[in-house]
Amino acid sequence: MIIRPRRLRQNKKIRDLVAETTLTKDDLIMPIFVDENIKDKKEIPSMPNQYRFSVDLAVEEVKEIADLGIPGVILFGIPKEKDEYGTSAYKKNNVIEKTIRKIKDELGDEILVIADCCLCEYTIHGHCGIVKNGKIVNDETLKILQKIALNYAEAGADVIAPSDMMDRRVRAIREILEKEGFTDTIIMSYSAKYASSFYGPFRVAAESAPKFGDRRSYQMDIRNKREAIKEIELDIEEGADLVLIKPALPCLDIINEAKKRFYVPIGGYSVSGEYSMIEAAAKLNYINRDEAIREVLYSIKRAGADFIITYWAKEVVKRELI
Ligand code: PBG
């Protein structure tokens, strides 16, 4: 018997029939940057076609995203003031709190509002935790993370997404949410977050680059895989409902392994550097942009991701690219 696998590739209909991986708008989450310092919107220099929005324009943008049928947005804030302790992340009327309230007022449950919960955009030193004697201290940071999480939950966030990589933060956030009666608030933990060069464009967008040192004492070493599994296991034990792995493309092996091992939904975050790398190559005509985007998103799904955070979410749905 001659085996000819090409029989199943000869035309689009048969290819569609036997396709193993599906990707729809229901799998996507769109990141949104909300900047308290501006009145309109500003393109992000390191991320072509991505913008920072004022609170009002962010809400308009989220409406468009909801109208497209995309199930969720994740919000990042750029505050007016920064300090040592990131107090503007949890003070009354914080930029993200305002945005969540407005989205919920106008859209209710039409879209899931996910609030990134971290300090780096709010601290003058740009680190994701409190700094003492040049070190990022864990347990004091937890108290601040609890305040931020509670502030966003009170504003109506559906999901709190801690992205700081402090130890025991999921437990700390779960405890405060339970204590204050927010038993339905979902925690999506950035469980396996590597110290990656691919966050570069985001740090320009969110003005969150560390002013000294780097994030290697809290984000994971790219050489490790079992450590990622341990982090995910701990976060699930501590009360995470959803698990995120990032950056997605360099971590397809981690996504794949996590999907096999754990029974919680796994998300891949296709981060800013993955976005800007393809945008830049496409601009130089080195690659076909639309095909590259499609390939990247399907490969994250094929690796085992149940959902994907991507800066292309709005465009791929609008232009029916997937
Ligand atoms: C905040 C945070 C970062 C990203 C998501 N949340 C930046 C960082 O850790 O430096 C990166 C997202 C991206 O690059 O698209 N801690």
Residues whose N, C-alpha, C, O or C-beta is under 5 A from the ligand:
A	BS01	PBG	C118 C120 C128 S163 F198 Y199 F202 V271 S272 G273
